[in-house]
Amino acid sequence: MNEHRSTTVVKVFIVSVAALTLALACFGVGLGVGAAHPRTLVSVPAAKLPSPTAIVPAENITPDTIEIPGEIPTVLPLPTAVPTATNSPTEEVNQVQTNALDLQLFNEVLKLLQEQYYGDLPQSKDLTYEVLRGFVERLGDPHTTFLDPKQAAMFNSDIEGHFEGIGAAVDTAQGGGVELKHLYPEQPAQKAGLQVGDVIIAVDGTDVTKLDLNDAIMLIRGPSDTKVVLTIKRGDAQPFDITVVRKTIEIPVIETKTLENGKIEYIALSEFSSVAPQRLSEALTAALAKKPAGLVFDLRGNPGGLLDAAVTIGSYFVPDGNIVIERFKNGQERFYPRTAQFMLGKTPLVVLVDKGSASASEIVAGAIQDAGTGKLIGDKTYGKGSVQLPNTLSDGSQLRVTVAHWFTPKDRGIDGTGLEPDITVPLTDDDIKANRDPQLDRAVQFLLTGK
């Protein structure tokens, strides 16, 4: 597969932070799961949204990514801008020349800016990164992205299920800054006295109110055992500083509980990381051993993760057939059949979904819905069903290119449409403030009454 190319190509589907307006960035996990190691498929969720039930996904995973070991198809369609192995050297040269940058004009503009612009210009590699980022953004596809080495490294660590940061889920604050949406228990942010709703307006003295969320997160994150000074705005009080000691944060992947006096078992999955299949298998084994009247599988706020994790986990709930279909622009298809033991048996199942359920979450929820083994309850899902090829470049930066779309086993499109729940139940801001969860209540009612 074009072994002469210098980039390492890995399949991935990514949820873009820019596209996910409500997506939360968790310090260190990445919005979307990105993977840089040479495993075959990668897919991750763009930013992670905390579940309405306070089950928050891993920390900030900026676009959605998922890794999956496996074999790449013998004939893998490549983006049209990339010459295939059948191109002759002359054809490749002509194609490059056609798309070549006019360096003379570029240098002319750069020289004028350097001489005339009242302000600072990007320097050295930063200039190259900004030019590439602007060019890629101009394509208009929020999932085709360029990541500089620091951003790429952040996403790579996210998919492993841990990161170095302060242990909080965040979002862009109204009016600028970084709002804390969730604090992981017993982690640095909570221990330092930070509260949900606090807005970070400066990091180590640098104003972040006008920065992109990802850029602000890069300042907040840092090596374990290092200190970061956060300037906090809390309500109407005067801003104040809090010093937080960063730590390695292990992302809580699974949350379980028993409801209705032992009649209903509940399992929430926050992300499809490399450890998710094993941990979910253990949780399912324990829950189903109690022979409950029903099982609630909560995928709300789950932005995605590894494709192999999605296929494995989908297999726990689907007895036969495929879990997902991958379709390229030229019509070529690849089917992903079940890869693990069917565990659900005859236990009634409800899958909770919302607008934060994306990518891998939609693959699994769609497969369950198509198989008829469970009902989807909640809100319409996000609609992230495109496939990206992440190319790891020579300096550690990454170019992720959209090359295909995902479809459910019954050939329903996911990208841009999302999945409609079988029973729609909204969750309002008033519900969240009052600590109510009508979606979970409706799931329990359905499992107990069958309607």
Residue pairs with C-beta under 8 A, 6 or more apart in sequence:
1 9
1 72
1 76
2 9
2 78
2 82
2 84
2 85
6 393
6 394
7 391
7 392
7 393
7 399
8 36
8 38
8 391
8 392
9 72
9 389
9 390
9 391
10 35
10 36
10 37
10 38
10 39
10 40
10 41
10 42
10 67
10 389
10 390
10 392
11 40
11 41
11 42
11 43
11 68
11 72
11 307
11 387
11 388
11 389
11 390
12 33
12 34
12 35
12 41
12 42
12 43
12 44
12 65
12 66
12 67
12 307
12 387
12 388
12 389
12 390
12 400
13 42
13 43
13 44
13 64
13 65
13 66
13 143
13 304
13 307
13 359
13 360
13 384
13 385
13 386
13 387
13 388
13 406
14 32
14 33
14 34
14 43
14 44
14 46
14 63
14 64
14 65
14 143
14 145
14 359
14 388
14 390
14 400
15 23
15 31
15 32
15 44
15 45
15 46
15 47
15 63
15 64
15 143
15 303
15 304
15 358
15 359
15 382
15 384
16 32
16 46
16 63
16 64
16 142
16 143
16 145
17 23
17 25
17 31
17 32
17 46
17 47
17 62
17 63
17 213
17 214
18 142
19 46
19 142
19 143
19 384
20 31
20 46
20 47
20 49
20 303
20 358
20 382
22 49
22 171
22 355
22 356
23 31
23 46
23 47
23 48
23 49
23 171
23 303
23 356
24 31
24 47
24 48
24 49
24 50
24 56
24 57
24 60
24 169
24 170
24 171
24 181
24 182
25 31
25 47
25 48
25 59
25 60
25 61
25 62
25 169
25 170
25 171
25 178
25 213
25 214
25 217
26 47
26 48
26 56
26 57
26 58
26 59
26 60
26 61
26 163
26 165
26 168
26 169
26 170
26 251
27 59
27 60
27 163
27 165
27 166
27 167
27 168
27 170
27 217
27 220
27 221
27 249
28 59
28 60
28 154
28 157
28 158
28 162
28 163
28 164
28 165
28 221
28 249
29 48
29 57
29 58
29 59
29 60
29 61
29 157
29 158
29 161
29 162
29 163
29 249
29 251
29 271
30 44
30 58
30 59
30 60
30 61
30 62
30 63
30 65
30 154
30 155
30 157
30 158
30 159
30 163
31 45
31 46
31 47
31 48
31 60
31 61
31 62
31 63
31 64
31 214
31 303
32 44
32 45
32 46
32 47
32 61
32 62
32 63
32 64
32 65
32 155
32 303
32 304
32 359
33 42
33 43
33 44
33 45
33 61
33 64
33 65
33 66
33 67
33 155
33 158
33 159
33 271
33 272
33 273
33 303
33 304
33 305
33 306
34 42
34 44
34 61
34 62
34 63
34 65
34 147
34 152
34 155
34 156
34 158
34 159
34 390
34 398
34 400
35 42
35 44
35 65
35 66
35 67
35 155
35 156
35 159
35 306
35 390
36 152
36 153
36 155
36 156
36 390
36 392
36 396
36 398
37 67
37 156
39 67
39 68
39 69
40 68
40 69
40 70
40 71
40 72
41 66
41 67
41 68
41 69
41 70
41 306
41 307
41 308
42 65
42 66
42 67
42 68
42 159
42 306
42 307
42 390
43 64
43 65
43 66
43 67
43 68
43 272
43 304
43 305
43 306
43 307
43 310
43 359
43 360
43 387
44 61
44 63
44 64
44 65
44 66
44 67
44 155
44 158
44 159
44 272
44 303
44 304
44 305
44 306
44 359
44 360
45 57
45 61
45 63
45 64
45 65
45 66
45 271
45 272
45 302
45 303
45 304
45 305
45 358
45 359
45 360
45 361
45 384
46 61
46 62
46 63
46 64
46 303
46 304
46 358
46 359
46 384
47 60
47 61
47 62
47 171
47 213
47 303
48 56
48 57
48 58
48 59
48 60
48 61
48 169
48 270
48 271
48 301
48 302
48 303
48 356
49 56
49 57
49 300
49 301
49 302
49 303
49 354
49 355
49 356
50 56
50 57
50 169
50 181
50 182
50 301
50 356
51 57
51 268
51 270
51 298
51 300
51 301
51 302
51 354
51 356
52 300
52 301
52 354
52 427
52 431
52 432
52 437
52 439
53 268
53 298
53 300
53 437
53 440
54 182
55 255
55 268
55 270
55 298
55 300
55 301
56 169
56 181
56 182
56 184
56 270
56 301
57 169
57 251
57 270
57 271
57 301
57 302
57 303
58 158
58 161
58 163
58 251
58 252
58 253
58 270
58 271
58 273
59 158
59 163
59 165
59 167
59 168
59 169
59 184
59 249
59 251
60 154
60 158
60 163
60 165
60 169
60 170
60 217
61 155
61 158
61 159
61 271
61 303
62 151
62 154
62 155
62 158
62 214
62 217
63 143
63 145
63 155
63 400
64 303
64 304
64 305
64 358
64 359
64 360
64 384
65 155
65 158
65 159
65 304
65 305
65 306
65 388
65 390
66 159
66 272
66 304
66 305
66 306
66 307
66 308
66 309
66 310
66 359
66 360
67 159
67 274
67 305
67 306
67 307
67 308
67 309
68 306
68 307
68 308
68 309
68 310
68 311
69 308
70 308
73 332
73 334
75 332
77 328
77 329
77 330
77 332
77 403
77 404
78 84
78 389
78 403
79 389
79 401
79 403
81 99
83 91
83 92
83 95
87 95
106 131
110 127
113 121
114 121
121 127
122 129
122 130
125 395
129 146
129 148
129 397
132 146
132 399
133 146
133 148
135 146
136 144
136 145
136 146
136 399
141 402
143 384
143 386
143 388
143 400
143 402
144 388
144 400
144 401
144 402
145 399
145 400
146 397
146 398
146 399
146 400
147 155
147 397
147 398
147 399
147 400
148 397
149 395
149 396
149 397
150 218
151 214
151 218
151 397
151 398
152 392
152 396
152 397
152 398
153 396
154 163
154 217
154 218
154 221
155 398
157 163
157 164
159 273
159 274
159 305
159 306
160 273
160 274
161 250
161 251
161 253
161 271
161 273
161 274
161 275
161 276
162 248
162 249
162 250
162 251
163 221
163 248
163 249
163 251
164 221
164 222
164 223
164 224
164 246
164 247
164 248
164 249
165 188
165 220
165 221
165 222
165 246
165 247
165 249
166 187
166 188
166 189
166 192
166 194
166 220
166 221
166 228
166 244
166 246
166 247
166 249
167 183
167 184
167 187
167 188
167 189
167 190
167 247
167 249
168 180
168 181
168 182
168 183
168 184
168 187
168 189
168 194
169 180
169 181
169 182
169 183
169 184
170 178
170 179
170 180
170 181
170 200
170 213
170 217
171 178
171 179
171 181
171 213
172 178
172 179
172 213
173 179
173 199
175 209
176 201
176 208
176 209
176 210
177 199
177 200
177 201
177 208
177 209
177 216
177 233
178 199
178 200
178 208
178 213
178 216
178 217
178 220
179 197
179 198
179 199
179 200
180 189
180 194
180 195
180 196
180 197
180 198
180 199
180 200
181 196
182 196
183 189
183 190
183 194
183 195
183 196
184 190
184 249
184 252
187 247
187 249
188 244
188 245
188 246
188 247
189 244
192 242
192 243
192 244
192 245
193 242
194 230
194 232
194 242
194 244
195 234
197 234
197 235
198 232
198 233
198 234
199 232
199 233
199 234
200 208
200 216
200 220
200 230
200 231
200 232
201 207
201 208
201 209
201 231
201 232
201 233
201 239
202 208
202 209
202 230
202 231
202 239
203 216
203 219
203 220
203 228
203 229
203 230
203 231
204 219
204 228
204 229
205 229
205 231
206 219
208 215
208 216
208 219
211 219
219 228
220 228
220 230
221 246
222 228
222 246
223 246
224 246
224 247
224 248
225 245
225 246
225 247
226 245
226 246
227 243
227 244
227 245
227 246
228 243
228 244
228 246
229 241
229 242
229 243
230 241
230 242
230 243
230 244
231 239
231 240
231 241
232 239
232 240
232 241
232 242
233 239
234 240
251 270
251 271
251 273
252 270
253 269
253 270
253 271
253 273
253 275
253 276
253 279
253 280
254 267
254 268
254 269
254 270
254 276
254 279
254 280
254 283
255 267
255 268
255 270
255 298
256 265
256 266
256 267
256 268
256 283
256 286
256 287
257 266
258 264
258 265
258 266
258 290
258 292
259 265
259 266
259 296
259 444
260 293
260 444
260 448
262 290
262 292
263 292
263 293
263 294
263 448
264 292
264 293
264 294
264 295
264 296
264 444
264 447
264 448
265 287
265 288
265 290
265 292
265 294
265 295
265 296
266 295
266 296
266 298
266 440
267 280
267 283
267 284
267 287
267 295
267 296
267 297
267 298
268 297
268 298
268 299
268 300
269 276
269 280
269 297
269 298
269 299
269 302
269 313
270 301
270 302
271 302
271 303
271 304
271 305
272 302
272 304
272 305
272 306
272 309
272 310
272 313
272 360
272 361
273 305
273 306
273 309
274 306
274 309
276 305
276 306
276 309
276 313
277 309
277 312
277 313
277 340
280 313
280 316
281 316
281 340
281 343
284 316
284 343
284 344
285 343
287 295
288 295
288 343
288 344
288 345
288 347
292 347
293 348
293 447
293 448
294 347
294 348
294 349
294 350
294 444
294 446
294 447
294 448
295 344
295 347
295 348
295 349
295 350
295 447
296 349
296 350
296 352
296 440
296 443
296 444
296 447
297 317
297 349
297 350
297 351
297 352
297 374
298 351
298 352
298 440
299 351
299 352
299 353
299 357
299 361
299 364
299 365
300 352
300 353
300 354
300 356
300 357
300 378
300 439
301 354
301 356
301 357
302 356
302 357
302 358
302 360
302 361
303 356
303 358
303 359
303 361
303 382
304 310
304 358
304 359
304 360
304 361
304 362
304 384
305 359
305 360
306 360
307 336
307 360
307 363
308 339
309 360
310 323
310 324
310 359
310 360
310 363
310 364
311 323
311 324
311 336
311 338
311 339
311 363
312 339
312 340
313 340
313 364
314 323
314 324
314 338
314 363
314 364
314 367
314 368
315 323
315 338
315 339
315 340
315 341
315 342
316 340
316 341
316 342
316 343
316 344
317 342
317 343
317 344
317 349
317 364
317 367
317 368
317 371
317 373
317 374
318 338
318 342
318 367
318 368
318 371
318 373
318 409
319 342
319 344
319 371
319 373
320 338
320 342
321 337
321 338
321 371
321 409
322 335
322 336
322 337
322 338
322 367
322 409
323 336
323 337
323 338
323 363
323 364
323 367
323 409
324 336
324 363
324 366
324 367
324 406
324 407
324 408
324 409
325 333
325 334
325 335
325 336
325 406
325 407
325 408
325 409
325 411
326 333
326 334
326 335
326 336
326 387
326 404
326 405
326 406
326 407
327 333
327 334
327 404
327 405
327 406
327 407
328 403
328 404
329 403
329 404
344 373
344 374
348 374
348 447
348 450
349 368
349 373
349 374
349 375
350 374
350 375
350 376
350 377
350 443
350 446
350 447
351 364
351 365
351 368
351 369
351 374
351 375
351 376
351 377
352 377
352 378
352 439
352 440
352 443
353 361
353 365
353 376
353 377
353 378
353 379
353 380
353 381
353 419
353 421
354 378
354 379
354 381
354 427
354 439
355 379
355 380
355 381
355 382
355 418
356 382
357 365
357 378
357 381
357 382
357 419
358 381
358 382
358 383
358 384
359 382
359 384
359 385
361 381
362 381
362 382
362 383
362 384
362 385
362 406
362 414
362 418
362 419
363 385
363 406
363 408
363 414
365 376
365 381
365 419
366 408
366 409
366 412
366 414
366 419
367 408
367 409
368 374
368 376
369 376
369 408
369 419
369 422
370 408
370 409
370 410
370 412
371 409
375 422
375 423
375 446
376 419
376 420
376 421
376 422
376 423
377 421
377 422
377 423
377 425
377 439
377 442
377 443
377 446
378 421
378 424
378 425
378 427
378 439
379 421
379 424
379 425
379 426
379 427
379 439
380 418
380 419
380 420
380 421
380 424
381 418
381 419
382 418
383 414
383 415
383 416
383 417
383 418
384 414
384 415
385 405
385 406
385 407
385 413
385 414
385 415
385 416
385 417
386 402
386 404
386 405
386 406
386 415
387 402
387 403
387 404
387 405
387 406
388 400
388 401
388 402
388 403
389 400
389 401
389 403
390 398
390 399
390 400
391 398
391 399
391 400
391 401
392 398
393 399
405 413
405 414
405 415
406 414
406 415
407 413
407 414
408 414
408 419
412 419
423 442
423 446
425 438
425 439
425 442
426 438
427 437
427 438
427 439
430 436
431 437
431 438
